[in-house]
Amino acid sequence: MNKKTKELAELSVPRLMLKFFVPAFIGVFINALYNIVDRVFIGQGVGSMALSGVSATFPVMLIVMGFGMLIGIGAGVLVSINLGKHNMNKAEKVLGSSFLLMLLVSVLITVIGMSIKGPMLRLFGATAETSRYANDYLNIILAGTVFQVVGFSLNNIIRAEGNARIAMLSMIISAGTNMILNPIFIFGFGWGVKGSALATVISMIVLTIWVLAHFRGTNSVVKLKLENIRFDRKILLEILAIGMAPFVMQIANSFVQGLINTKLIAFGGDLAVGAMGIVNSVATMIVMAIVAINMASQPIISFNYGANSYGRVKDTLRISIISATVIALLSFLLVETLPESIVSLFNSTDKGLMGFGREGLQMALMALPLVGFQVVAGNFFQSMGKARIAVLLTLLRQVIILIPLLFILPDYLGLHGIWLAMPISDSCSAIIVVFFLINQWKKLTRLSSSF
């Protein structure tokens, strides 16, 4: 074993979780600022209609991120499992095959996205007043798809091999570039939403160069070798199977966001869509903190599950659930007590947006305390390669229960029905997730006693 894999196998789980969580949290917190910074600068510098227009592109960006998750998380889990099995050759083949898949998928996304962007934006809530902003922003984002997919995916593999600190530095460098360029392009050059999109793409280019240099350098555990950059059918199917859960979640969430936007247009107008952009930004910050727990736990769970160390898997799950619940509860208290202060960060002049935003935050995020362990559960099953269960649990909260509520509740409660559909869905799915977690805990206990 090298130093990284030895730590995954032998260091106490609480110390290992803390060691991986701190850089993961810093990295995802800064990464979450990508969309937050875009919306703050656009809302303050261009206006509320521009904010609504960019919010209509959010589902499209979720789709792009979904493909990054499909490949990056799938390959990352597979790399960790094979490191646990001491199969370095297979781990490096996974890296090479996934890199080629990233390039191919990126080109397809760009070509297809450019060809259907008009109908897609209308589907996701762009109106005559906001479509110009949405189109300007999306053109540049789609042109830079390859950098977003490759940068995000490879950085996840860096974390999966145990290099949490380097993965954190990746996000700091990339997000820092974005935060520096955004005000320069929007206010200094007067480029508006185009400037914000360009700043995002340039920051992803910087990220891509950084992660590629890592896998060709001396700090990486697995190496990106030319002979491994080829399609291996078996490996690709394994990557896609494991990565399917976050992919399906992102794609489904994208269309759900589109559905929410169209309902908001019908019952609240453009400003309600802008408020949803604020709700999404705040929710992203909160969920990203929980995702940092998942990022810390994934290599530990995958490695030790591959090494048959089931007691360490259980310890990791327990710590993850407790930590995620604490974060969700504290975030709930903050959102419910300071909604106006949060909305004013995005736009402090439009009173209509303030009203919609305050109401959206307080109602849509009412069930936050129940979200933390559900996010952990999806990652837990995915990290063990149990893709079907991970997909089911992920879809429950954000699709299977939520979509019917979005069609039913607004007809009776209007705009309030849209906001309330989200916490009701969170609460119902929580019951089912608890059942799956208890069942898997019992299985791990039995497996642990047999070794």
Secondary structure per residue as TSV (DSSP state, phi and psi in degrees):
chain	resnum	aa	ss	phi	psi
A	1	M	-	360.0	140.6
A	2	N	-	-84.8	-179.3
A	3	K	H	-60.4	-43.1
A	4	K	H	-64.3	-48.0
A	5	T	H	-71.0	-29.6
A	6	K	H	-64.6	-39.5
A	7	E	H	-63.7	-43.2
A	8	L	H	-61.4	-30.5
A	9	A	H	-88.4	-30.8
A	10	E	H	-122.9	-29.4
A	11	L	S	-65.1	142.4
A	12	S	-	-56.5	142.4
A	13	V	H	-59.7	-45.0
A	14	P	H	-58.9	-43.5
A	15	R	H	-65.3	-40.3
A	16	L	H	-66.2	-42.3
A	17	M	H	-61.2	-44.9
A	18	L	H	-64.3	-42.4
A	19	K	H	-61.2	-39.3
A	20	F	H	-83.5	-30.8
A	21	F	H	-69.8	-44.3
A	22	V	H	-56.6	-53.2
A	23	P	H	-67.3	-33.2
A	24	A	H	-64.6	-43.2
A	25	F	H	-64.1	-46.1
A	26	I	H	-59.7	-43.2
A	27	G	H	-64.0	-48.8
A	28	V	H	-73.0	-32.2
A	29	F	H	-61.7	-45.6
A	30	I	H	-68.6	-37.6
A	31	N	H	-64.0	-38.6
A	32	A	H	-63.4	-24.3
A	33	L	H	-67.9	-16.2
A	34	Y	H	-49.4	-64.3
A	35	N	H	-69.8	-34.0
A	36	I	H	-62.9	-49.3
A	37	V	H	-60.5	-44.0
A	38	D	H	-55.1	-48.5
A	39	R	H	-71.0	-37.9
A	40	V	H	-63.0	-50.0
A	41	F	H	-66.8	-38.4
A	42	I	H	-67.9	-45.7
A	43	G	H	-63.5	-40.4
A	44	Q	H	-81.5	-33.7
A	45	G	H	-97.7	-27.0
A	46	V	T	-112.2	-40.3
A	47	G	-	133.8	172.1
A	48	S	H	-69.6	-32.6
A	49	M	H	-68.4	-37.8
A	50	A	H	-64.5	-39.6
A	51	L	H	-62.3	-41.1
A	52	S	H	-66.0	-38.7
A	53	G	H	-63.8	-45.6
A	54	V	H	-66.7	-33.3
A	55	S	H	-62.6	-30.3
A	56	A	H	-69.5	-20.0
A	57	T	T	-86.0	-9.5
A	58	F	H	-56.3	-43.4
A	59	P	H	-61.4	-34.9
A	60	V	H	-65.8	-42.7
A	61	M	H	-65.8	-30.8
A	62	L	H	-65.3	-36.1
A	63	I	H	-64.4	-46.5
A	64	V	H	-60.3	-45.1
A	65	M	H	-63.8	-33.2
A	66	G	H	-59.8	-42.2
A	67	F	H	-67.7	-35.9
A	68	G	H	-62.4	-39.2
A	69	M	H	-69.1	-40.9
A	70	L	H	-53.2	-47.6
A	71	I	H	-84.7	-48.8
A	72	G	H	-65.6	-47.1
A	73	I	H	-73.0	-40.9
A	74	G	H	-59.4	-47.5
A	75	A	H	-68.0	-37.6
A	76	G	H	-62.6	-46.5
A	77	V	H	-61.9	-42.5
A	78	L	H	-65.5	-38.2
A	79	V	H	-63.0	-46.1
A	80	S	H	-62.1	-44.7
A	81	I	H	-61.6	-42.5
A	82	N	H	-72.4	-29.8
A	83	L	H	-65.5	-37.2
A	84	G	H	-64.7	-30.1
A	85	K	T	-88.4	2.2
A	86	H	T	62.4	32.8
A	87	N	-	-106.0	77.1
A	88	M	H	-64.5	-37.4
A	89	N	H	-60.4	-44.4
A	90	K	H	-66.6	-40.2
A	91	A	H	-60.2	-41.3
A	92	E	H	-73.3	-30.7
A	93	K	H	-67.4	-36.7
A	94	V	H	-60.7	-45.2
A	95	L	H	-60.0	-47.6
A	96	G	H	-64.0	-45.6
A	97	S	H	-65.3	-40.1
A	98	S	H	-66.5	-36.1
A	99	F	H	-62.4	-43.2
A	100	L	H	-64.9	-38.5
A	101	L	H	-64.3	-37.9
A	102	M	H	-58.2	-45.3
A	103	L	H	-64.5	-45.4
A	104	L	H	-63.8	-47.3
A	105	V	H	-62.8	-39.0
A	106	S	H	-61.2	-44.1
A	107	V	H	-62.6	-43.2
A	108	L	H	-63.4	-41.6
A	109	I	H	-61.1	-45.5
A	110	T	H	-62.3	-47.8
A	111	V	H	-63.9	-49.3
A	112	I	H	-67.5	-41.5
A	113	G	H	-60.8	-44.0
A	114	M	H	-63.8	-33.9
A	115	S	H	-78.1	-23.6
A	116	I	H	-122.7	17.3
A	117	K	H	-63.2	-35.5
A	118	G	H	-60.4	-60.8
A	119	P	H	-60.2	-33.4
A	120	M	H	-64.9	-44.3
A	121	L	H	-65.4	-39.0
A	122	R	H	-64.5	-38.8
A	123	L	H	-62.5	-34.9
A	124	F	T	-92.9	11.4
A	125	G	T	107.7	7.0
A	126	A	-	-73.6	135.5
A	127	T	-	-114.5	-179.1
A	128	A	T	-59.3	-33.9
A	129	E	T	-77.9	-26.2
A	130	T	T	-113.1	-10.5
A	131	S	H	-64.1	-32.0
A	132	R	H	-62.4	-44.3
A	133	Y	H	-66.2	-42.5
A	134	A	H	-62.4	-43.4
A	135	N	H	-65.9	-43.9
A	136	D	H	-60.3	-41.8
A	137	Y	H	-69.5	-45.7
A	138	L	H	-68.9	-35.3
A	139	N	H	-53.0	-47.6
A	140	I	H	-73.0	-39.6
A	141	I	H	-61.7	-44.4
A	142	L	H	-65.3	-36.3
A	143	A	H	-63.3	-26.7
A	144	G	T	-102.3	18.8
A	145	T	H	-56.4	-42.2
A	146	V	H	-58.6	-36.6
A	147	F	H	-72.6	-35.8
A	148	Q	H	-67.5	-46.3
A	149	V	H	-67.1	-48.5
A	150	V	H	-66.4	-45.7
A	151	G	H	-62.0	-48.2
A	152	F	H	-65.4	-45.9
A	153	S	H	-64.5	-48.5
A	154	L	H	-66.3	-33.2
A	155	N	H	-66.9	-33.2
A	156	N	H	-66.8	-34.7
A	157	I	H	-70.4	-34.3
A	158	I	H	-58.3	-43.6
A	159	R	H	-67.7	-38.9
A	160	A	H	-66.1	-28.1
A	161	E	T	-82.6	-0.8
A	162	G	T	101.8	4.6
A	163	N	-	-95.7	63.7
A	164	A	H	-63.0	-37.8
A	165	R	H	-66.0	-40.7
A	166	I	H	-67.8	-38.6
A	167	A	H	-61.5	-38.0
A	168	M	H	-64.0	-46.6
A	169	L	H	-59.7	-34.8
A	170	S	H	-56.7	-48.4
A	171	M	H	-71.6	-34.7
A	172	I	H	-63.6	-45.8
A	173	I	H	-63.2	-46.6
A	174	S	H	-67.4	-50.1
A	175	A	H	-66.3	-36.2
A	176	G	H	-60.8	-41.1
A	177	T	H	-60.3	-43.3
A	178	N	H	-63.8	-43.4
A	179	M	H	-69.6	-29.5
A	180	I	H	-75.2	-42.9
A	181	L	H	-75.7	-30.7
A	182	N	H	-55.4	-56.2
A	183	P	H	-65.8	-31.0
A	184	I	I	-64.9	-46.6
A	185	F	I	-73.8	-37.5
A	186	I	I	-79.6	-51.4
A	187	F	I	-90.4	-45.4
A	188	G	I	-67.8	-50.3
A	189	F	S	-93.5	-12.1
A	190	G	-	69.4	32.5
A	191	W	-	-88.4	-3.7
A	192	G	H	60.2	-138.0
A	193	V	H	-65.9	-28.8
A	194	K	H	-63.3	-39.2
A	195	G	H	-65.3	-39.3
A	196	S	H	-64.8	-43.4
A	197	A	H	-64.5	-41.3
A	198	L	H	-64.2	-39.4
A	199	A	H	-61.3	-39.9
A	200	T	H	-63.6	-46.0
A	201	V	H	-65.4	-43.1
A	202	I	H	-61.4	-39.5
A	203	S	H	-65.1	-33.0
A	204	M	H	-73.4	-31.9
A	205	I	H	-62.9	-43.8
A	206	V	H	-60.2	-43.1
A	207	L	H	-61.1	-44.0
A	208	T	H	-62.0	-45.0
A	209	I	H	-60.8	-41.5
A	210	W	H	-63.8	-47.6
A	211	V	H	-71.7	-34.1
A	212	L	H	-64.9	-39.8
A	213	A	H	-63.2	-36.5
A	214	H	H	-61.0	-48.4
A	215	F	H	-73.6	-8.9
A	216	R	T	-103.3	-1.6
A	217	G	S	-100.7	-166.8
A	218	T	S	-90.8	-13.6
A	219	N	S	-84.3	-13.6
A	220	S	-	-80.1	146.3
A	221	V	S	-79.1	-46.7
A	222	V	S	-103.3	147.6
A	223	K	-	-110.4	144.2
A	224	L	-	-88.2	100.5
A	225	K	-	-104.9	142.3
A	226	L	G	-57.1	-39.4
A	227	E	G	-69.4	-16.5
A	228	N	G	-94.7	-6.3
A	229	I	-	-82.9	78.5
A	230	R	S	-156.1	162.7
A	231	F	-	-81.1	121.8
A	232	D	-	-115.3	108.8
A	233	R	H	-55.4	-45.4
A	234	K	H	-64.1	-44.6
A	235	I	H	-65.2	-42.5
A	236	L	H	-62.5	-39.8
A	237	L	H	-65.5	-36.8
A	238	E	H	-66.0	-43.2
A	239	I	H	-59.8	-47.7
A	240	L	H	-66.3	-37.2
A	241	A	H	-64.4	-45.9
A	242	I	H	-71.8	-38.5
A	243	G	H	-81.1	-2.3
A	244	M	H	-64.8	-34.5
A	245	A	H	-61.4	-56.1
A	246	P	H	-65.6	-31.0
A	247	F	H	-64.3	-51.3
A	248	V	H	-60.0	-39.4
A	249	M	H	-59.9	-48.0
A	250	Q	H	-66.5	-44.5
A	251	I	H	-64.4	-46.1
A	252	A	H	-62.9	-42.1
A	253	N	H	-62.7	-34.6
A	254	S	H	-61.1	-48.7
A	255	F	H	-71.9	-31.1
A	256	V	H	-65.4	-41.1
A	257	Q	H	-62.2	-38.3
A	258	G	H	-62.6	-42.8
A	259	L	H	-62.9	-44.3
A	260	I	H	-59.5	-43.5
A	261	N	H	-61.3	-43.1
A	262	T	H	-66.3	-36.8
A	263	K	H	-66.9	-38.6
A	264	L	H	-65.5	-38.8
A	265	I	H	-59.7	-43.5
A	266	A	H	-68.1	-37.1
A	267	F	H	-107.2	-10.1
A	268	G	T	-142.2	-18.2
A	269	G	-	88.6	-172.0
A	270	D	H	-60.7	-37.3
A	271	L	H	-66.1	-30.6
A	272	A	H	-66.4	-35.4
A	273	V	H	-66.7	-41.0
A	274	G	H	-60.7	-39.3
A	275	A	H	-63.9	-37.1
A	276	M	H	-64.5	-34.2
A	277	G	H	-61.3	-38.2
A	278	I	H	-68.8	-44.2
A	279	V	H	-59.3	-44.1
A	280	N	H	-62.3	-40.1
A	281	S	H	-64.4	-44.4
A	282	V	H	-66.4	-45.0
A	283	A	H	-61.8	-36.5
A	284	T	H	-62.3	-43.8
A	285	M	H	-59.8	-42.2
A	286	I	H	-69.5	-48.9
A	287	V	H	-64.9	-33.5
A	288	M	H	-63.2	-33.1
A	289	A	H	-64.4	-38.1
A	290	I	H	-72.6	-37.1
A	291	V	H	-61.3	-31.9
A	292	A	H	-61.3	-36.7
A	293	I	H	-63.7	-43.0
A	294	N	H	-62.9	-40.0
A	295	M	H	-64.4	-36.7
A	296	A	H	-70.6	-37.6
A	297	S	H	-83.3	-27.6
A	298	Q	H	-56.8	-52.8
A	299	P	H	-63.9	-31.5
A	300	I	H	-67.9	-47.5
A	301	I	H	-63.8	-50.2
A	302	S	H	-62.5	-47.5
A	303	F	H	-61.2	-49.2
A	304	N	H	-74.7	-27.8
A	305	Y	H	-67.4	-40.8
A	306	G	H	-65.9	-29.7
A	307	A	T	-92.6	6.7
A	308	N	T	63.6	24.8
A	309	S	-	-94.4	74.0
A	310	Y	H	-71.0	-27.7
A	311	G	H	-63.1	-39.3
A	312	R	H	-69.5	-31.5
A	313	V	H	-64.5	-45.0
A	314	K	H	-63.6	-42.4
A	315	D	H	-60.2	-41.7
A	316	T	H	-64.7	-42.2
A	317	L	H	-62.8	-45.8
A	318	R	H	-60.3	-47.8
A	319	I	H	-63.1	-38.8
A	320	S	H	-64.6	-44.7
A	321	I	H	-64.4	-45.7
A	322	I	H	-61.4	-46.9
A	323	S	H	-64.5	-44.4
A	324	A	H	-64.1	-38.4
A	325	T	H	-67.2	-39.3
A	326	V	H	-62.6	-45.4
A	327	I	H	-62.1	-44.3
A	328	A	H	-63.3	-40.8
A	329	L	H	-67.3	-44.8
A	330	L	H	-63.9	-39.1
A	331	S	H	-65.3	-39.0
A	332	F	H	-59.3	-45.9
A	333	L	H	-63.2	-38.4
A	334	L	H	-67.4	-46.2
A	335	V	H	-65.5	-41.7
A	336	E	H	-72.3	-25.0
A	337	T	H	-97.0	-23.4
A	338	L	-	-129.1	45.9
A	339	P	H	-65.1	-40.3
A	340	E	H	-67.5	-38.0
A	341	S	H	-63.4	-37.2
A	342	I	H	-68.1	-45.7
A	343	V	H	-62.8	-38.6
A	344	S	H	-64.0	-19.7
A	345	L	T	-64.9	-30.4
A	346	F	T	-90.7	-39.5
A	347	N	-	-161.2	120.7
A	348	S	S	-106.3	4.0
A	349	T	S	-109.9	-28.9
A	350	D	-	-88.5	107.8
A	351	K	H	-67.7	-32.0
A	352	G	H	-64.8	-43.7
A	353	L	H	-63.8	-37.1
A	354	M	H	-60.5	-43.9
A	355	G	H	-64.4	-48.4
A	356	F	H	-62.7	-42.0
A	357	G	H	-65.5	-44.0
A	358	R	H	-60.8	-47.1
A	359	E	H	-64.1	-43.2
A	360	G	H	-62.1	-45.0
A	361	L	H	-61.6	-48.4
A	362	Q	H	-69.4	-32.9
A	363	M	H	-90.9	-45.5
A	364	A	H	-66.9	-28.6
A	365	L	T	-105.2	23.6
A	366	M	T	-63.4	-30.6
A	367	A	T	-100.3	21.8
A	368	L	G	-50.8	-40.7
A	369	P	G	-58.7	-20.3
A	370	L	G	-95.1	-3.0
A	371	V	T	-84.8	-35.4
A	372	G	H	-54.4	-54.1
A	373	F	H	-70.3	-21.9
A	374	Q	H	-71.7	-40.0
A	375	V	H	-64.2	-40.2
A	376	V	H	-63.8	-40.5
A	377	A	H	-61.2	-44.5
A	378	G	H	-59.9	-43.9
A	379	N	H	-66.9	-36.2
A	380	F	H	-60.6	-51.4
A	381	F	H	-67.7	-37.6
A	382	Q	H	-63.5	-39.9
A	383	S	H	-66.0	-22.5
A	384	M	T	-93.7	3.2
A	385	G	T	83.4	10.6
A	386	K	-	-90.8	74.6
A	387	A	H	-66.1	-39.2
A	388	R	H	-63.2	-44.7
A	389	I	H	-65.6	-41.6
A	390	A	H	-60.6	-42.2
A	391	V	H	-62.8	-46.7
A	392	L	H	-59.2	-48.9
A	393	L	H	-65.7	-34.1
A	394	T	H	-69.6	-42.5
A	395	L	H	-71.8	-27.4
A	396	L	I	-54.1	-53.7
A	397	R	I	-73.1	-39.5
A	398	Q	I	-102.3	-5.8
A	399	V	I	-137.7	-64.9
A	400	I	I	-58.9	-42.6
A	401	I	T	-90.7	-37.9
A	402	L	H	-68.7	-44.2
A	403	I	H	-60.1	-49.2
A	404	P	H	-57.6	-38.2
A	405	L	H	-63.5	-37.0
A	406	L	H	-67.5	-26.4
A	407	F	H	-85.0	-26.8
A	408	I	H	-92.9	-53.3
A	409	L	H	-63.3	-41.9
A	410	P	H	-60.0	-29.5
A	411	D	H	-65.5	-24.8
A	412	Y	H	-103.7	-33.6
A	413	L	H	-116.1	1.0
A	414	G	T	65.3	-139.1
A	415	L	H	-60.2	-35.4
A	416	H	H	-59.5	-34.4
A	417	G	H	-63.8	-34.0
A	418	I	H	-67.1	-48.0
A	419	W	H	-63.7	-40.4
A	420	L	H	-73.6	-21.7
A	421	A	H	-58.7	-33.7
A	422	M	H	-69.9	-52.4
A	423	P	H	-66.6	-31.4
A	424	I	H	-65.2	-42.9
A	425	S	H	-61.9	-44.0
A	426	D	H	-58.8	-41.1
A	427	S	H	-70.5	-42.8
A	428	C	H	-66.2	-43.5
A	429	S	H	-68.3	-28.1
A	430	A	H	-58.3	-37.3
A	431	I	H	-63.2	-43.1
A	432	I	H	-70.6	-39.6
A	433	V	H	-61.6	-40.4
A	434	V	H	-58.1	-41.8
A	435	F	H	-60.1	-46.5
A	436	F	H	-65.2	-39.3
A	437	L	H	-64.9	-44.0
A	438	I	H	-62.4	-42.8
A	439	N	H	-62.7	-43.3
A	440	Q	H	-70.3	-33.9
A	441	W	H	-60.8	-41.6
A	442	K	H	-64.8	-38.8
A	443	K	H	-64.9	-43.2
A	444	L	H	-64.7	-35.5
A	445	T	H	-63.5	-42.1
A	446	R	H	-65.9	-43.9
A	447	L	H	-63.8	-40.3
A	448	S	H	-63.9	-37.6
A	449	S	H	-72.4	-17.6
A	450	S	T	-89.9	-5.4
A	451	F	-	-110.4	360.0
